[in-house]
Amino acid sequence: MARMRTVDAAVLILEKERATQAFGLPGAAINPFYSAMKAHGGIRHVLARHVEAASHMAEGYTRAVPGNIGVCIGTSGPAGTDMITGLYSASADSIPILCITGQAPVAKLHKEDFQAVDIASIAAPVSKWAVTVLEPAQVPGTFQKAFHLMREGRPGPVLIDLPIDVQLAEIEFDIETYTPLEVHRPAATRAQAEKAIRMLNAAQRPLIVAGGGIVNADAAELLVEFAELTGVPVVPTLMGWGTIPDDHALHAGMVGLQTSHRYGNATLLESDFVLGIGNRWANRHTGGVETYTQGRTFVHVDIEPTQIGRVFAPDFGITSDAGAALAVFVAVARELAAAGELADRGDWAGQVRARKQLGQRKTHFDNVPIKPQRVYEEMNRAFGPDIRYVSTIGLSQIQAAQLLHVYRPRHWINAGQAGPLGWTVPAALGVATADPEATVVALSGDYDFQFLIEELAVGAQFNIPYIHVLVNNSYLGLIRQAQRNFSMDYYVQLDFENLNSPELNGYGVDHVKVVEGLGCKAIRVNDPVWIGPALEDAKKLMAEFRVPVVVEVIAERVTNVSMGLEIDNINEFEELASSAADAPTAIAPIEEPEPVGGGN
């Protein structure tokens, strides 16, 4: 046994638990922990400019690679309260991150000491566990339990609050005998799998809804194998996007009120059976539950028992890790396929594929100012299947999910439920830190971009390169569109005459100057023909300078993006594509009629 400070033990545990990437800010109450990181050298650290941003960096780091757990560190008081949005975002999307805060001495906790706040109570509703450690000897066990909780069941974040005297206290600790606690995940039984597949087999028009639980379980390959064995088309949710490639023959499109495809909604409405795996039945996916469920039988698989029946009661529920469920589903399906007992889904799958060519949304516009649809068309041209996209909320994110293409899990990284503005810049930095060889492309509207814009300096300082596509309409576009229901356009305009940049013609903030002032590179595009070349230039600049590169597209001020309140009543505000030229980068381009007649 060795005698050491509790913070030295905690850092050794982080290394043993393979949580070796931290994002944060030092401060008086957390300096002992930082001294332990410096002494041991096994924890890499990125210095953020804002603690909320550090928590989103930790999220991006976790979301990017299976098994990762990002660590966010801050001092006492406001550092912890700044982390709350990150804890909420991580908790809502089942993302494990570890937040560590400093705290006033134990004896001063109830004496209104400087920056002393009951952060454990504040964080409790948005974390799996939030605890202030009062006894030094409990520090190793607290960290061990934290990692166990983050990984077991539905994953999620934990906050550990360390009073400064607890950090400095010495304890006996033996890291050589430390072992992470074994993680138990519920698994579907053979009988449950057989019943679910019997129900699926009896249906005429079945669908699989693939949720983010499949991503968390690293089970996308099992999903695709199961779909191919059964011939059943797959609807990925926004959090499950990439679990089946967009160009796969059994990809049925996304369903929902906003981030959806017309053909995806139409296919769901035609279905008679839905097998949901690792999904939440989120309201932006389902819309009105009666419309979504009417005439359909449902089986729901989720790792969290109380998730089953939370939104609506399925006909059959299975508590299981998504990967464990898919493993037994595949085993049963293989046996049934070998015995010739699986229904032939060729006709139904063919209908689903044919539907993809109907009602395509137009993307090819030559307008100036630029229509945002053209941005995503050019992104599809410029970026291939290896690209990792990062986005959070707003019209740019919604329209991107309608028009971009994703081919692999963890290649669409999105704050799905919380959707905090400002998330995109720091999350992209976290993703790029986790996968430094990848090309990371972030996507924001101008307001999301401005929320935590200072974090671009982090990318410049630590050489974390990525491309940020900024769709600038100088408006709170999603809120403006929602305000149409109230016949108002109230405090959602971001435009003003910038005295220092008159060339912006009233678009307000000069993002190019700000980005360059933060040590990064920026390109502004005013004409659609230059979007593609700008994206190619951004790739070169990113490779040469190893810093974030922003491509700002000056878009039309007002765009109403396709959405509605029910999946059978989505409002289309733009003309639909009538030819392949209208939507040239669609997954299933419109087939042109054969020319009639001929020459000599």
N, C-alpha and C positions, 0 to 999 in steps of 0.2 A: 504494500500500500504506500502511496505517495501522498505527502501533504502539500496542498496547493490552494490557491484562491478558488472560490466557486466559479469565477468567470473563466479561469483556465480550464476547469473541468467542463464547463459549458462549451467552450470552443473545441475541445477535444471530442466532445459528443457530436457536435455539428460535423466534424470531419468523419467520424465513424458512421454517422447516418447519411453521409454523402450529400450534405447540404453545404456546399463549399463556395457558393456565390452569394454575396450580400450586396445590398443597395441601401444607402442611408446617409445620415449626417451625424457626426459626433457632437457631443455636448457635455456639460459638466457632470450630469447625473449618469451618463453612460460611458464616460471616459475609461473607467476600469475595464469594461468589456472591450473597448477598442485597444487598450493596452495589451489585453490577452491575445487579440487577433494579431497585433504587431509582433508579439513575442513568439507566437507559434508559427505564423506565416502560412498556414494551410487554407485560409479563407481569402478568396479574392473579393475585392470591394470596389464598388463604383460610387463616387460621391455625387449624390443628387443635389438639385438646387431647392427642392421642396419635398417634404416628407410624404405628402400624398403621392407625388410622382414616384418616389422610391418604392412605395407599396405597389404601384402599377407596374413598375419595372420588374419587381419580384413576380407579379402575376404573369407578365409576358414571358419571363424566364421559365416559369413552371409550365405554362401552356405550350411552349414550343417543343419540348422533348419529353418522351415518356420517362417517368421516374424522377424528374426534376422537382425540387422544392426550393423556391426562391426565398431568400431571407431579407427582411426589411428591418433596419435598426434606427432608432431615434432616441433622443433624450426624454426627459420627463415633461409633463404638462402638455403644451401644444403639439409636440411631436406625436404623441399618442393620439390626440384628437384629430390631427391631420391624417392619420392612418385609417380612420374609420371608413372613409369612402372606399379605400382599397380593400378593407376587410369585407365590406358589404358586397363589392363587385365580385370578390373571390368566393364568398359564401354563396351568393346567388347562382354562380355558375359551377359550383362544386370544384373549386380550385384550391389545392393546399398551398398556403404560404405561411411562413413563420414570422410574426412581428415581435420584435424584442424592444422593450422600452426601459429607460432608466426611471428611477423614482426617488423621491425624498427618503431620508432615513426612516426606518420603521417607527421610531419614537415620535416622528414629526408628521405622520400621515394624517392625523386628525387635528392638526394645529395650524392649518392654513399656511403651511410652509410654501416658500417660493416654488412655483410650477408643480405643486403637489396636487394631483387630481386623481379621483378614483377611476382610473382608466379601465380597470377590469370590469366594473359595473357598466361603464359606457359602451365597451366593446362586446359585452356578452350577447346582445341580440343579433350581432352580425358575425359571430365566430362560433366554431364548434366548442371552444373552451377559451376563457380569458381568466388569468389568474395573477395575483400579486403574491410573490413568494416571500413569506415572512420568516422562514427558518433556513439558514444557510445549508443545512444538511439535506434539505428537500430539493435543492437545485438540480442535481443529477436526475433524480426520479421525475421531476417536473418536465425536464427536457425529453426524457425517455417516453413519458406518457404523451407529450405533445406530438411527437412523431408518430406514435401509434394511433392517436386519434385522427391526425391529418390523413393517414393512409387507410384507415379501416372504415368500412361502410361507405356512405356517401362522403367523398373527400371534402375537405374544407379547411379554412384557416384557423390558426391558433395565435393568441397573443400571450406572451410571458412578460410580466412587469417585474423588474428587479430593483428593489431599493438599494441605494448606493452602499449602505453598510453591509447588506447581504452580499453584494458583489465583492466586497473587499475581505469578507470573512474567509478564514482558512478551514478546509475540511480534509478528511482522508478520502482519497478516491483512486481507484485502479482502473484506468482506461483499457488495460490489456484484457480484462475480463468482462468489459462492458459488451452487451449484446442487444441489438434492437429487439423490441418485443415482436413476437410473431403476429402477423396481421391475418385476421379471419375475414373472409368475404363470403357471403351466402351464395350458394350455387343451386341452380335448378336441378331437380331430380329427373331421373329417366321418365318416371310416370308423368310429371308435369310437361316435359318436352313432348311426349307422345300425345298427350291430350291437346296441347297447343297445335301440333302439326296435324292432328286429325281434324281440328276445327278449320285450320287453314286449307286443308285438302278438300274439305266439303264445300268451300266457298267457290263461287263462280268468278269473282273479280277481286282477288285479294291484293293487298298492299302491305309492305313493311315500312314502318316509320322508324328511321334510324336517328337516335338522339346523341347528345354529347357524352352519355355514359359509355358509348362504344369507343369514342375517342379516349376517354379516361382509362378504359380497360385495354387500350392498344389492341383492339379486336376488329379493325376494319377488314383485314384479310378474311377472317371468319365470316363476317357479314356478307362479303361478296361471294364467298364460296356457298353460303347458305342460299343466297338469292339465285345463284346459277344452278344449284342442285334442284331447287323447287320451281325455277322459272318465274318467280314472283317479283314484280317491279318494286323499286325502293324509292321512298320519299325521304331525303335527308332533312332534318330540321336545320335551322340556322347554326346551332351549336354542333350538329352532326355533319355539316357540309364538308365534303371531302372524304367521308367514309366509303363512298362509292364514287368513282370518277365521273365527272359530268358527262363525258362522252361514252360511258358504258351503255350498252344496249338496254339494260334494265333500270337505268336512272330515269325516274318518272317526273323529275322536276320538284321544286320546293312548293310548299303549301303555306298559305297564310294571308294576312291582311295587308302586309307591306312587303316583306322580303320573300316574294313568291313569284312563280311563273303562272301565266294564264293556263298553260297546259297542265301544270301541277294541280291547281285548284280543280280544273275540270276532271282530271283523273280521280282525285279523291272523291268528288261528288258522284262519280260513276261506280265507285268501288262498293263491295258489299261486306268486306272483312278487312280489318286493320290489325296488324301485329306491331305494337309499339315496343321498342327495345331501348332502354336507357334514355327515355325522353320524359318531359314534364307535362305535356299537353299545355304548353304555355299559351296565354290568351292571344298573343299576336300570331300564333300558328293556327289555333282553332277558330278564332272569332267566336260567334255565338255557338255555344255548345250544342244546342238543339239542331242547328243546321249541320254542324260537323258530324254529329253522331247518328242522325236520323237514317234508318234503313241499313245500318251497318253493325256488325258484331265486332267486339274489341277484345283483344288479349293485351295485357300490359305487363311488361317485365321491367322491374326497377330494383336497384340495390337497397333502396330505403323503403321499408314496409309501409310507412305512413304516406308515401307518395302515391301508392296505389289507392285509387278512390278519392284523391284530394280534389280533382277537378270534376271528374265524373266517374261513375262506377263502371268498371269494365265487366265484360261477361266472364272473364277469367283472369286472375292476377297471379303473378309469379314473383316472389322476392328473390332476386339473384343479381349478382354481378353480371354485367352485360357480356363480358367475355366468357364467363363460365356458362351462361345460358346458351350462347351461340355455339360453344364447343359441343354441348350435348344435343342441341338442335341439329348441328351438322352430322353428328354420329347417327342420329335417328333417320335423318333425311337420306344419308348414304345407303342405309339398309333398305329403306322403302324404295329408293331409286333402283337399287340392284334387283329388287323383287318386282319391279314394274308397277308399283302401287302408288306412285305420285301422279297427280292429275297433270294433264298436258296444258300448259299455260301459253302455248304459242300464239293462239288467236288473241287472247287478252293482252299479252305483252306487245303484240303487233299493233293493236289499237292504241296502246300507250305511246309507242314510238311514233305512229302516224300523227297523233295529236300534237306532237312537238312542233310541227310545221304550221299549225293553225294559230292564228292570232299572235304572231310574233310582234314584239314591240320594235318600233323603228329606232335605229341608232345613227344612221348616216344623215346628218344634217350639216349643211355648209354655212349656217348662220354666223354672223358676227354682231353682237357678242355671242360667244360659243354656247351652244346648247349642251348641257352636261352629258346627254346620252353619247355624244361623239367622244367624250373623254374615255368612257369605258370601252367603246369600240377600239380606240387606239391602244388602250392598255391591253386588250386581248391580243392585238397584233404584236405588241412589243414584248410581252411577258409570256413565257411558256409554262409548262406544268410544274416546274421546279420552284416557282415563285411562292414566297410566303406573304400573304396579304394580312394587314392588321388594320382594324377599323373599330369604331365604337357606335356612334349614333348620328342621326340626322338624315337629311334627304340624300346626301352623297353616299352614305352607307346603305340606305334602303335601295337606291337605284343601282348601286354596285352589286348588291346581292341578286338583283333582278337580271343583270346584264353581264357580269364577269363570269369566269369559268374557274373552277377549283377541281383538282384531280387527286389530291392526297389529303389524309387526315393531318390536322395541325397546320394546314396551309391556308386556312381562313381562321384568323384569331380575332375574336370579337367579344366585347363585353356585352353578352346577350341580354341578360335580365336587367342589370342595373343601368347600363348605358350612360356612364358619367361623362359629361363633356370634359375634354382635356386628357382623356385616357390614352389617346392614340399615340402621341409623341413618346411618353415614357414607356408604354407597353411595347412599342416598336423597338426601343432601345434594349428592353429586356429580351425580346425575341432575338435580336441581332447579337446580343451577348451570348445567348444560349447556343446559337448556330452561326458562328462567325463566317462560315464559308457560304452561307445562303445569301441569295438576293432577297432582301426584305423590302416590301413596298407597302407603305402606310397610305391611308386614304382619309382625308378630312375635309369638312367644310371649314370656312374661315373662323367660325366661332369656336369650334372644338380646337382648332389649331392655336388660337390665341390664349386659351385657358392656361396651358402649361408650356407656352412657347419657350420659356427660359431653359427648359431641359435640353434644347438643341445644343446648348453650350456643353452639356455632359458628353454628347456624341463627339463634339469637336475635341474636348479635353482628353477623352479616353479612346479616341479613334474607333468609334462605333459607327460604321457607315451603313446607311440605308437610304432609300428613295422615298420621299414624301410627296404624294400627289395632292395638291391643295386646290380644291374646286371652290373658287372665290366668287360668290354672288353678293357679298356684302349685305347679307341678310340672315336672320335666324329662320331659315327656310322651312323647316319642319313645323316650327311654332306658327309661322305666318300661315302655312297651309291649314293648320288646325284652327287658327283664328277666323278662317272663312266661315265657320259655323256660327260665329258671334258677330258676323258682319263688321269686322274690325281688322286693322293693320296697325297694332298698337305696341310701341317700344320694341319692335323686332328689327328695325333698320340699323345697320352698322355703317352706312355710308356717310361720308362728310368730305368736304373739300380740304384735302391735306395741303397746307400752306407750303410744306417742304417738298411735296411730290405732286405738282399740278398735272403731270402726265398720267396720273391715275384716273383722271376725269371723274372725281367724286367717289371712288371706291374706298376711300378712307385709309386704313393702315397700309403702309408701304412694307409689305412682308419681305420683299427682296432686301431692302436696307436692314431690316431687323435681323433676318437670317444671316446676312453677311456680317453684321455687327456681333453676332454670337459665334462667329468663327466657322460658319458652314457655307455651302454654295447654294445659289438659287438661280432659277431661270423663270422668266415670266413669258406666258404665251397669250396672245390676243386673237390669233387666227387659227381655225381648226387644222389647216394644212401643216402647221408647225408643231402640233402636239406630238406626233410620232417622232420627228427629229429631236425634239426636246427630251423625250424619254430616252432616246439613244444617247444623247449627249450626257444625260444624267448618269447613265451606266458608266460612261467613261470617267466622268468627274469623280464618282464614288470610288472607282478603282484607283484613280490617281492620287486623290487627296485623303481617302479613308475617313471621310466625315459625312454627316447627313447632307443630302442634296434635295432641295425642295423644287418641285416643278409646279409653279402657280399658274392655273388656268383661269383667265378672267371670263366668267360665265355670265349668261343673261341673268338679270336681277330676279325675275320671277319664273319659276318652273313648278308646276304642280305634278307631283310624282304619283304614279298609279298606286292607289290604296283604297280601302273601304272598311266597312264595319262587319261585313259578312263575307265568307269566301265565295259565295255565289253572287256577290254584288260589288265587284271591284270597279271603281271609277277609273276609266282610261281618259286622260286629259289630252293626249297627243294622238295623232293619226297612227294607225297600226301599219306595219310593214306590208307592202303589197307585192314585193319582189325581193329576190336575193340581194339586190343592190341596196335595199333599204336596211337590211340587217346582215351585213356581209360576214360578221364574225360570230353569228349565232351557232349554237351547237348543231342544230339541224336546219340548215339554210332552206329557205323556200325553194322548192323545185320549180324551175321555169318550164313552161309548156314547150313541147317539141315544135320547131318551126313547121308551118304548113306549106306544102308545095316545094318547089325547088327550081333551079335554073337548068340550063342546057348542059 
